[in-house]
Each structure stands twice: as structure tokens, then as C-alpha cells.
Amino acid sequence: MDVDVTNEAKRVEDAPSEQMLIKVQNLRKVYNVKGNGCCSSEPLVAVENLSFGLEAGEIFALLGVNGAGKTTTFKTLTSEVDPTSGSIHIGAHDISADFRQIK
């Protein structure tokens, strides 16, 4: 992994959830893709071990090639899809348990 990526993952790991406006830690999303009937398909890993934290006033963008997991990441941030593993906090609230309150 890139040094900046490693440093961000460590910063997120060490910070309490309530310290950041958005805290994404070790996010993973795997889609089970069905085969076309002739053969079984392997699970599709859309996001693997993504960690980042956002504080007030920061501007944030996800950059990457097609298929890198940008849309899936935003779909998990809005609870359109559930992550396979990892956690997302908006302030002190866990998005998987408190999305209605966050909304």
C-alpha cells in the first residue's frame, strides 16, 4: 500500500468516531454474482479494506478507474447497500444501527 494510504488508515484507527464527521474503517463490499447457468461465478470484491476520515471543512473526492469501487463506497455511505464488513460512523453514530437518526 501507498504510504499516504497506510498513514490515513492508522489515523482513522487511532481517532475516536466522534472526533470525525465521517469515519470509514476497513470497509469491504463483496457482491455475489450469479453465473449465466453454465458455470458458477466468483464473488466480486468491489471495495477492499478502505479507511478514511473526514473532519469539518474538508473537501473530499474518490478517484479511480472504472470498477475501482467509488460508486459502491458512496452507496454504503447512504445505506443504499450494506457493507460486507467494516464500519461507517457519522459523528458518534454507527450508520448500520442509526441511519434513520443520522438522516
N, C-alpha and C positions, 0 to 999 in steps of 0.2 A: 504494500500500500504506500501511497504517497505520504510524505512527512506531514503535510498540511492535513490530510485526512486522518492520520493517526493522532495528531495533536487535537483536532476537533473532537474526535471520539473520546479522548481522555478528558478534555474539558467538560464535555457533556456528562460523562460518567461521574466526575467529581462534584458537579453542581447539583444542589437540591432543585427539585422540579419547580418549586415556587419562585426560584430565582430567575427563571427564564419565562418569556411569554409562551414560547413553543419549545418543547423538548422532545426530540425523536431519538430513541435509543435502541440500537440493534434491530431495526425494522427489517422484517423479512416477509415477502409475499410470494407464495407459490400457488400457481393455478394448475388444477388437474385438467388436462386437455384430453378429450376423448379422441380415440383413433377413428379412422374412416371405415372401420369394420373389418379391415384385413389385418390389422396389426395394432398392438397397444402402443400408446404414446407415452413418452416420459413426461413427468411433471415439468411445467415451465416455471423456472425461477425468474420472477420479474424484478424483484428487489432483494438484494442480499446484504445484510449487515450494515444498514445505513444509519448513521448517527449524526445529528446536528442540533444546534440550539440557537434560538433567536431571542434577542433582547429588544427592548423598546427602542424605536428609531432606526433599526437596521433594515436594510433593503436586501432581499433575498431572491435568488433565481436558481433553478436547477438547469444545468446544461448537460447535454449528452446526445449521442447519436440516437436514431430511431431504435426503439426497443430497449433503451437503457433503463427504463422504469420511472421516467418522470411523471407520466400520467397516473400510473399506479400509486406513486407516492402521494400525489395530490388527492386521489380518490380515497386513500386511507386517512388523510388529514381531514376530509369532510365526511368520514364514516360511510362513504358510498360502498366501500369494500372493507372487510375486516382483515387486519394483518394476520399472517400465519403465526408470527411471533414478534417479540419486541414490544416496545411501549411508546405511546404518544401521550404527552401531557400538555394541556393548555393551562398555563399557570399551575396551580396545585391540583387540577382536575385531570383524572385519567379519562381519556377520550372513550375507551371501551365501556366504562361504567357510568360516566357522567355527561354523555354527549348532549342530551336534552338540556341540561343545565348550562353547558358551555354555549350551546346555540342561542 
